[in-house]
Structure formats: structure tokens, C-alpha cells
Amino acid sequence: MEYNVSSHQRVKIKSHLKLYAMKFKQKTSIALILILLFPFGGIMAQNKTGIVKGKITNANDNNAVPFANVLLFKSKKQIKGTSTDFEGKYEFKNLAPGKYAIQISALGFETNKKENIVVTAGKPKIVNFKLILNTVELKEIVLEEAEAEMVSEDVKYERQVMPVLANAIRTKNKSYKKDKSRMGYISHNMESRRDNFNTEAYAHNPENDFKNVKSTPLSTFSIDVDAASYSNMRRFINNGQNPPIDAVRIEEMVNYFNYDYPQPKGDDPFSITTEMSDCSWNPKHKLIHVGIQGEKIETDDLPSSNLVFLLDVSGSMSSPNKLPLLKKSFGLLVKNLTEKDRVAIVVYAGAAGLVLPSTPGDQKETILNALNRLNAGGSTAGGAGIKLAYNVATENFIKEGNNRIILATDGDFNIGASSDGEMTRLIEKKRETGVFLTCLGFGMGNYKDSKMETLADKGNGNYAYIDNILEAKKVLVTEMGGTMHTIAKDVKIQVEFNPNKIASYKLIGYENRLLNDEDFNDDTKDAGELGSGHTVTALYEVVMKGSDESIRSVDPLRYRNKETIQQSSSSEILTVKFRYKAPQGKTSKLIVRHLNDKSTPLTKSSENFKFSAAVAEFGLLLRNSKHKANASYKHVLELAKNSKGKDDNGYRAEFIRLVEMSEMQASALLTE
């Protein structure tokens, strides 16, 4: 039970108690009676903590600064964080007495920090801040109406309400004050609704099926060197669960690893390797391995880079595996830049801002300081940020250089051009500037994988998911040449199967990279990009002609002459055609290779073949594929362990560990 007693009442009660004790000659009982009957001492003892609160205003006009980030430190360690309300106010409660520091940051303002703030028990400490506008020009992008058509009703409402509230705060509007409680409810309600939609999003990609060679002899697709699906899959398994089926893109799992293909010779910057052996999960079938090796350019010979870091600093990025990991990851990249490179930093939350103009890469302290000052808060104006980033990149364009935007976000765009369709049209238009787009995904819970993949695909770039600092090192340091420096764009592959040798085939993965056959020769058709030293691997599961296995077929074609299919004695089993453009080129070049009908036993096949087959088989298990046949964790592990190879960076050893963890988790589900 709690008692609310005034100081006057407390004195009066104590005097009555003294009289009572004197009457019964129990002078020593006063303290005991006080403790037993009225726990006033307990009331005083409970009040051992302090409060820090204050108001954040603009130093220029004394207007409140809402939604500023407020961080509380003790002994140089951050212990709490909050944001200012509509009136620029903040508060920290239940603080132990001692010395603290408070740091304030807000988009467009210089960061402010106060040290040695003494907190005492039972007495609020008032600490106000006046923020100074950032001396670096803060540019804002006004969203076009066409880009906002698909914005959700909640976001539309928020965009209408927020300017009204801001104006009411500045003018101290009385009607706002009267209805302030309602507005507080609205704000809380909108935040709650956003939390309800805090879900990850993956595009549904139905699995490829077997194709009859007689009716469909050509298989055409765009290459894919993205590896986001693998590191995202790893994140799920490390967190104790297998990933959703739609999060598993087998081609990205296979292409996460480098393979020992020969470096190209001659004028073409690519080599093509083909191999056929037994299918590890279905002994009735064969597996065909197609490997492409991009020319590796030494670091000293790489062209100058004009980079724009486009960083999401919205409220959804506040967790440790988002903005804090992002800053560390980009720090690794910055340390490897040289004086011939340039870096600008654009951030976006409720608006888009330029926080660092294009700066020489050897001014590392300046760049790192700009990164370290970033804090998360606000909504996500992704479309505005992309526009500003392209403007900055084109203003500092380096002819014959590497001009690239590196977008880092959880993909949760909720202001501006938010739909995949709108973003696609915006990026397709902007890629004509000659600026490429790399997308790096961070975080979990509300991660938008499908949107990130779409942006990278349409922006002539690549896509990776950063789940830890080691993955950041892999993408931004170890494989920087492949990630950042494109040697070919619009890269397409077309495989023609010989119907006299193969009855049917199935392309493993690449479901969202399939092209129409006529797209192969169409130079206006967009396709994938390939970086320095990158490898691309594609696997086909095939049924040989003469197999007793039933083949999917269509009715005989009335207008197709049976003689059209030539009865050739050629030993060729297929032809691989590879088409690509130079990074700034308009016309494609063609490379053609053939594979003869020569199958090697699985035990004698190359390490490249066996390890890629193990990864593909694991993918079939994770997707619970209808074509997994005899696939098993045991066989994946056996095949991977026997083909681990040199494995300098330990990526293949980690794959084996992930398979073991996944098997245990799958077994646990079966026993529950």
C-alpha cells in the first residue's frame, strides 16, 4: 500500500506519536511504531533515483526539434536512448546518482554532447540543448506526386499530419494544445500500426520444372552473382531455424563460393568451363556444370572510384545489427580507398540529406567521422534518397571510372516511391546515367529482401546481405574488385541441348532470372552484371535420351516436320552461348562453347563440380523441392567434406557447419 502524505501531515502525525509514547512510557518505541504503522522511511528510501529531462531547440529560431536522437552515456558507455517528442522534449527516469553524458543528433544539425551531468536522488536535472544547423549543405528532394501513388493510408495520413503538428509547435497554436492528447494518441497509434507490419518480405519464385528438349531445346537466363540468399540463410540457421522457402535462391547459394576456373585467355575477359557427371541426389540423371570466370584485375590496376554511400538512418535501423553494423562495415571499405577515389555520403530518414560532399578517399578521418556521427530516427524517404544519391554521383562522374551508389538499408521504404513498381521505374531511368547500384541489406524482422533484389537488378548492380562483420569484410574488402568494379554488363547465357542426346533438362535455380529465347540477341534487354574476378556457376539436371524415365511431353505438332530435328552423329551434348557488353558499351559480344558427350564418375569429378553439387543439394532440401529425389543431409555433408579444397577463408568449412546445424534443427522439428 502507498501513502501520499504531505510534510505538514507528517509533522502532525509524529507529534501525536510522541504523546502516545510518553503516555505509555515507551520512549524507545517511536521508531518501531513509525516503521510498523507508517512506512514513511520506506517512502523516503524508495526515492533513491534521479531524472534527467530537457528540451531540444533550434539555435537559430528557438523552435522545437522533434524526433531528435537522445543518447545517455555513463562511463563512456551508452546505457539508454530515446527521441524527442513533438515539443522537442525528452526524459530519462530511474537513474542512479552519478555523472552522465548526453549526446543529441538530428538530421540537418550538428551533433551536440554535454559531459559531467550530475544526477542526484529525488531531484530532476534539467539539461536543455540548442542545436546548430549543419554547415554542410543539407539538400532535400521534393517527391513527385507520381511517386507517391502507392503509399499506404497510414503513411499518407502521417505525411499530412506531421507538417500540421510541426507548424502548430512553431506557432504555439492553441487548438493544437487543446487537442495535444489526441495527437499523442494518433502518433502512438501510427507507431503501433507500423510495428504490426514489421515482417520480412520475399518474392515467390516457383521452382523450375523439367523441359522436354524436343519442344523446348533452348534455356535462356540472365547471370546472377548476387549472394544475399546465402548469408541470409546463414542468419536464419544461426538463429535456430531453417529459412523460409522463398528466401532460398539456390543459384545465389552456389555462387556465394569461388571456384577454381581458369583465367581467360585472348581478347575475351571470360573463360567458360563445362563438365558432366552423375547427379548426386538422383542416380538416374546426369548433372551438367557450367562455370564462367571473369578476368581478375589487380587492385593497383582498378579504375578510380566515385562512390556515394546512400545510408538508411530511419528509426527501423536503430538495432545493433543494422546501423551500428553498417557503420563498421563501411569503415572497412573506407580504410582500403586511395587518393584517386572519392566518397560522398547521403542519408535518408524523413528527408534526404547530403552529410558529406564528395571527398578524396585518402581523407579517411573526415569520412569516418561523418559515418560515426550518424544515428537512427524517423521514417524512411527511400525514393528521395535515391534521387539525391544519383544527383551527387552524376555531379562527380569519373569518365572511364567506377561510378557507383552503395545503398545500405533494411529495405523498409515507407515514404515516397515505396512500391516495387515505382522503385523499378525510378532505378531503370537513373541507370542510364552510367552510375551502377550496389545494394547491401542489414537486419532482421522487417527485412525487405524482394525490394532489395529488385533495386540491384534494375540498377545494373549486385546485392549482398550483411549479417556480421566477417561478411562485410568478404563483400567490401576481400572481394571488393568483384563487388565494386564491373567488367561486363547485360550478361546472358543461352544453352542449346542436343535432342539426340538429352531428353529433358531442369535449370537449378535462376527462377527470377529467366529470359525469353529471343531476348538473348536483343541488346536492349537488361541482364546481369559481372565484376572483376567473379565466377558464375549454373547447374542443369538432365535426363539422357533412352532413359526409361517418363518424360513430360505435349501433343505432336501438326505443323512441325519430323525431319526438322536432324539425326546427327555429332558427339556434342549441348552448346553454351555467352553474350555480354562492356561496362559502358551498347553492343554485345558473343562467346560460344560446346560440351561433348563425355561423363565422368562423380568420385572422379572436379572439386568445383562436387562442391557446387553439394550446395545445390542442400538448397533442394531447404526448399523441400519436389525434385529432391534421394537428397539427404548425410550425402550433402559427405560430398562437401570431400571437395572442401584449399578453403583459405574458411567459407566451405562454415558451409559444412551450417548443414550440420540445419540437419539437427530439422530433426528436432520431427521429434516435437
N, C-alpha and C positions, 0 to 999 in steps of 0.2 A: 504494500500500500504506500502511496506517495502523499506527502503533506505539503501544501502550499501555505507557508506561514510567513507573515511579514516580520520585519525586525522589531516593530513595536509590539506585536503579539508575542514574539519570542521573549522579550524582556518581561512582559507582564506574566507569562507562564512561569518563568524562572523565579520571580518574586513569590508567587503562590507556592511553589515547591519548597522554597526556603522556609516559609512559615510552617508548612506541613512538616518538614523535617525537624524544626525546632520544637514543635508541639509534642512530637513523639520522641524527642531527644535522640534523633538518629542523624546526627550531623554528617556522617560518612556515607549516608545513603543517597545523597543528592545526585551524585554521578551515576549511581546504579539506576535510580529511578529515571533519570534522563535517558539513559541507554535503553532501558526496557520499555518505557512508555512512549517516548518521543524520540525517534531516531534522528534528531537534528544533526548530531555529529556525523551520521551516515550521509545526510543530505550534503553537508559540507565536504565530506570525504569523496563523494561522487564527483564533485566539481574539480577534478584534477587535470582536465584537458582544456586546451585553448582553441581559439578560432582565428583564422586569417581571412579577411574579406576585403573587397575593394571594388573600384570601378576603373574601366579602361576607356580612355577618351583619345580623340584625335588632337594632337598638339596644335594643329593649325586652326581648328574651329571649335574645339571643345565638345564636338559631337561624340556620342557613344560609339564604341566599336563592338558591334555584336559578333558572336561566333569566333572570337579570338581564341587561340590555344593558350591555356594557362598550365604551366608545369611547375610542380612543387618539388624541391630538392632538399635533401638533408645529407650532410657529409658528402656532397658532390654526387649523390645517387638520387635519381628520380624516384619518388615514392607515390606521387599522386598526379593526376591530370584532370582537367575539366575544360569547359568552354564558357565564354561569357554569354549572358542571356541577351534579350532584345535591348535591354538598357545598358549593356556593357558591363554588367556586374558579375562577380564570381565569388565563391566562398569555399573554404576548406574547414571542415569541422573535426572534432575529436583528435586534436593534435597534441602530442606530448610536449611539455615545455622544453624549450631549447632554441637553437639557432637554425634558421631555414633560409633558402633562396628561392625566388620565384622568377620564372622566365616567361615572357609574353611574346607571342608571334602571331601575326595576321597577314594575310595576303595583301601585298602592296605597302606594308610598313616595315621599318627596320625592327629587328628583334631587340627587346629590352629585357634587362635582367637586374634584379636587386638582390644583394647579398646581405648576410648578417641581420636577417629579420628575426627579432627576439619575440618568441611566443611565451606568454605566461598563463598560468592556470586561471580560469574563470574571468578572463578579461579579453574581449575581442581586439585583435590587432588590425588596424585599418591600413592597407597598403594600396594606394592608387597609382596608376601608370598613365603617362601621356606618350602615345606612340608617334614617331616621326615618319612621315611618308618616305618610302624608299627612294634614294637618289637615282637608282636605276629606273629608266622609264618603264612604267607598267602599262602595257598595251592591252586593250580589251577588244574582243571581237563581238560584234552585234550579230546574233543569229538571224538568218533569213527565215521568213515565215515558212517557206517550203521545207526547211529542215526540221521544223517543229511539229509537223502534222501528226506524227505518231507518238508524241509524248503522252504519257498516261495522264488520267484525270487528276490523280493526286499531285503529279509534278506540275501540271498546268495550273492547278489551284495554288500550289506553293509559289510559282513564279508570279502569280497575280497578287498574292497576299504579302510576300516579302517586301516589295518596294513600298507598299502602303504602310507597313509597320515601320520600315526604316524612316519614311517621311514623318510618321507620327512621332517617332522618337526625337527626330531633329527639331520638330516644331512644338514638341510637348503638347500635342493635341489632346484636349480634354476628353473628347469622345473616346480616344484610344485608352486613356487612363481608366475611364469608366468600364470599358469592355476588356481590360487587360487580362482578367482571369479567363475570359472566354478564349482570347488569343493564345494564352498559355496552354489551354486545353487543346486548341487546334494544333499548335506546334507539337505537343506531346503525342497527339493522335496521329499526326502525319509520320512522326518518327516510328511509332508503333507499327503503322501500316508498312513502312519500309522494311522493318525487321521481319514482317510476315513473308516478304518476298525475297528473303535472304537465302536464295537457293542457287546451286550451281546449275549451269545450262550447257548441254551437249547436243550437237546436231545428230539426228537419227540417220545412220548410214546403213541401209540394208546390205547384208553380205553378198558379195559376188557369187554367182552360180556358175555351173559348168556350161560352156558354149559348144555347140556342135560345129566342128570345123567346116563341114560341107556347106552349112548355111551362113556361118559367121567366121570366116578364115582370118579376119584382122582384129587385133586387140590394140587399141589406141588410148594413151593416157598421158597426162602431164606428170613430170617428175615431182618428187616430194622429198626434200632434205630436212623438213621440219622434224623435231624430235620431242615436241612438247608432250605428246601422249605417253612417252616412256617415263619421263621424270614425274609426270602427274600420276601415272600408275604406281610408281615407286612411293609417292607420298601416301596414297591410299593403303598400300601394303604395310608400310612402316607404321601407319596409324591403326593397324589391326583389322583391316578389312580389304576385300578384293574390290577393284574399281567397278563402276557401272559399265555395262556392256558398251554403251555408246561412247564412253571415254577411251576405249581401247581401239586404236588405229594401228593395225599390225605393221603396215609399211613404216610408220614412224618408230615403232619399236625396233624393227630390223635396222633402220637407217640411223639409229642412235649410235651404233658402233661403226668404227672404221674397219675396213677390210684391206687385205694386202693385195691390192690390184696393181698391175704395172703402171708406171708413169707413162703418159702419152709420148709418142714419137712423131716426128714430122710436123706438118703445119697445124694439124688439128689439136686443140687443147684438151682432148679426151681420149681415153682408151676404153675399149669395150671387151669384156671378158664373158664367155658363156660356158656353161658346164651342165651336164645332165647326170643324174644318179637316181637311186631308189628314193621313193618318198618315205620319210621316216615314220609317218603315222598311218600310212596305207600302203602295204607292200604290193598291192595290185597296180599301183600307179607309179609314175615317174615324177621327179621334181626337176624343173629346169631353173637354173640360176643365171640371171643376167646382171653383171656388175659393170658400173661405169666409174671411172676415175677421172676427176678433174685435175688439171695441171696445178701443181703446188708452186706458188710464188713465194720466194723467200721474203721474210719480214722487211729486210732493208730495201727490197725492190717494190714493195707495195706502194701504190699511189697515195698522195696526200688525202686526208680525210676532212670533210666538212660535216661535222656531226651536230645534230640538235637532239638533246635529251628532252623528250616530252614526258613529263612525270606527273602521275596522278597523286595529288596531295589532298584528295577529298576525305571526308570522315570515314569512309569504308576502308581506308588504307592505314588506319591507326594501329592495327595489331602488329606484334613483333615480327611475324613472317611476311609482312607487307612493306611498309615504308622503311622501317629500320633495316630490313634485309636489302631492300632496294638501294639504299644509300651506300651500304657496304659493298654491294655488287658493282655499282658504278664506280666506286672508289678504286676497285681493282683495275677497271678499264682505264681510268684516268692515269694511273701510275705507269701505263705502258704507252702513252701517247708521246709524241715528239713535237719539236718546234714547227714542223711542217703541217701539223694537224690543227684544227680549230674546233672549239666546243662552245655551243650556246645551250642555255637551259631555259626551257619553257615549262611552266607548271599550270595546272588547271584544277580548280575546285568549283566554286560558284561562278568564277570567271577565269579567263585565260590570262596569264601574265608572263612577261619576259623578265626573269630574275637574274639572268647572266647573259649579256650580249656576247656575240661570237668572240672567243678568247683563244690565243695561241695555246697549244697543248702542253707547252713546257711551263706555263704558269699554273702549275699543279695546285699550289696552295690556294690561289684565288678560286679555282674551280671546286676544290674540295670544301672550302669554306662555304661556298654557295650551296653545295649539296647538304652539308651538315646543318645549315640553318633551317632546312625545310621541316615543317610539321604538318600533320594531317588535320583537316577540318573543313566542313561544308559539303555541298552537293557536287555533282560531277559533270561539268560542262565539257564533255569529251569532244564534241564536234567543234567547238570554239578553239580548243587546244590544238587540234589537228590543223585547223586553218592557219593559226598563228605560227605553228611549227614549220609548215610548208613555206609561209612567207619569209621566215627567218632563214630557212635553208636556201631558198632561191636568191635572196639578197646576198648571200655569201657563197654562191655557187662556184665550185672549182672545176674548170674545164679539164677533162681527162682525169678528174679525181673521183674519190668515193664520196658522193653526196648522199647522206642518209639521215633519216629520223629514226631514233630508237625510242619507241613507245613502251613505257613500263606502267602497268596497271593491273587491277584485278578484273578489268573489263566491264565494270559495273557502271556504264554510262547511263545517267538518268536525267540529263538536261540537254536540250539541243537535238542534234541529229542522232537520235538514240536507237532507231530501228536498224536491223542489219541491212535492209534495203537502202535506207538513206545513207548509211555509212559507206556502203559499197559504191554508190554513185559518186559520193564525195571523193573517195580514195581513187576511183578509176579516173576521175577528172584530174586530180592532183598529180598522179603518177606521170602524166605527160610532161611534167616539168623536168624529168630526168632525175628526180630525187627518189631513192628507194626507201622502203619502210621495213624496219625490223621490229617485231612485237615480242616483248618479254612479259610473261604472266607471273603474277605473285599471289600468294594467299590461298585461302580455302573458305568454304561456307557459302560465299556468294560469287564464286569464280565463274566467269562467262567465257568458257573455252570456245564455244561456237563463234562468238563475235570476234575473239582474238584471231582465230584461224582465218576468218573471212577477211579481216583487215590486212593481214600479212599476205594472203593470197592475192588480193586485188591491188596491193601496194607494191608489187614487184619485190617482195622481201621474204623473210623467213620468220619462223615463230618458235620460241622456246619457252618452257615453263621452268622457273627458278624456285626450287623447293628448299634449297640450302646453299650455303656459301661455296661448297665444293662444285655444285652445278654452275654457279655463277663463274667460277674460275674456268670451268670447262668451256662454257659458251663465250665468255668475254676475254679470256686470256689464252688458254691452250689452243682453242680453235678460232681465234679472233679473225684470222685470214679468211676462213670459210664463212664465218658469221657476218663479217663486215664488208668483205670485198668480193663483189660479184664478177665472175669471169664470163658468164653466159646467161642470157635471159630467154624466156619463152621456149624452154627446153621440153621437147616432146619425144615420146617413144612410140613406135608402131611395130608390132610383131606380126608377121605373116606365117601361119602354120601350114605345113605341107599336109594336105588331106590324105595323101598316100601313106603317111607315116603316123599321123596323130588323128584320133577320132574326136576327142574333145579336150578342152582346157579350162582352167579356172585361174584367174589372176588373184593372187593372195593380197588382200588389202587394196589400197588406192581407190576405194569406193567413191570418194568425193573428188577424185582427180580424173575420172573417165572422160574421154572426149569422143565426139563423133569421128568416124573414119576420115571424112572429108576435111576435118579440122587440122589434120596433120600437115597438109600442104597450104593451109590458109595462114599467111603471115600476119593477118590482123587478129588472129585468135590468141588470147593471152594464155600463158602457161607458166611453168615453174622456173625458178632461178637457181643457179649453181655457183657456189663460192669457191675460192681458191683452196685446192687440196681436198674438196669434198668428194665423198663417194656416194653413189646411188645404187641401191640393190633392189631388184624385183624378182619375185619367185612365181613360177607357174606350176600348178599341179596338173598333170596331163594323163589322159588315158590313151594308150597306144592303140593303133589300128590292129584289129584282130583279137582284141581283148573280148572275153566272154561277158564282160560287164555291159549291162543295158545302157544305151546312150539316148539322151533326150533328143528328140527329133521333131521335125514338122512334116506336114504332108508333102509329098513330092511336088516340085514346082512345075507348073504346066508350061511356062514359057522359058524354062532353062534347059538347054540341051545337055544331055548327059556327057557329051563329048567335051563340054566346056572344061571339065576337070581333067587335066592331062595326066595320063598314066606314065609318069616319068620314072626313069631308073635312077634318078639323082639320089645321092646319099644325104642330101640336105634335109634336115628336120624342120628348120624354121629359118626365117630371115629377120634380123633386127635392124630397123631403120631409126636413126637418131638425128633429130633436127634441132638447131639452136641458132640464136642471134648473138652478136657481140653486145656488150652491156648497153651501148648507145646506138646499136645498129637497127636497121629497118628491114633488112633482107636476111632470111635464114640460110644456113648451110646444112648440107646433108652428109651423114656418115652411114655406111651400110656394112653389116657383118652377117656371116652365115654360121649356123651350127649344124654339124654333121651328126648322123645317127650313130653316136658312139656313147654308150652309157657306162659309167664307172661304178663299181660296187660302192655302197655307202661307206664301208670301212676304209676304202682307199680314196675316197673323195677328198677334196681340199679342206683345210680348216675353215676357209671362207664359207664353203658350201655347208659344212656340218653345223657351224655355229649359227649361221643365218637360219638354217632349218630348225634348230632348237628354239630360237627366239620366235619364229613363226608358229611352231607347235604350241609354245606357251601362250601365244596370243589366241590361238584357236580354243584353248582351254578356258582362258579368261572370258572369251566371248560366248562360251558354250556353243560353239559352232555346230551346225548340223552336219558339217563335213569333217568333223574332228576324227572320225573313224576310231582307230586304236590309240589315239593320242593319250599320253599319261605323264604325270609329273615325274615319275621314275625314269621314263625314257628321255624326257627333256633334260633332266639332270645328267644322265649318262652321256648324252650327246654333247652337252655343253662342257662338261668336265674334260672330255676327250678332245675338245677343239679350242680350249681356252687360249692356247698360244702364248705369245710373249706377254701381252697384257700389262704394259708398263704402268698405266694409270689405274689399274685395278677395276676397270669398268665391267669386265667379263666376270671377275670373281664376285662382284657385287650382284650381277645378274643371277648367278647361281644361288647366292644367299636369298635373294628375293623369291626365287622359285621355291626354295625350301620353306620360307615363311608362308607363301601363298598356299602351299600344299597343306601345311599344318592348320591354317585358318579354314581351308575348305573341309578338312577332316573334322574339325571342331564343329562346324555347322551341321555336318551329317549326324553327329552323335547327340546333338541337342534335342 
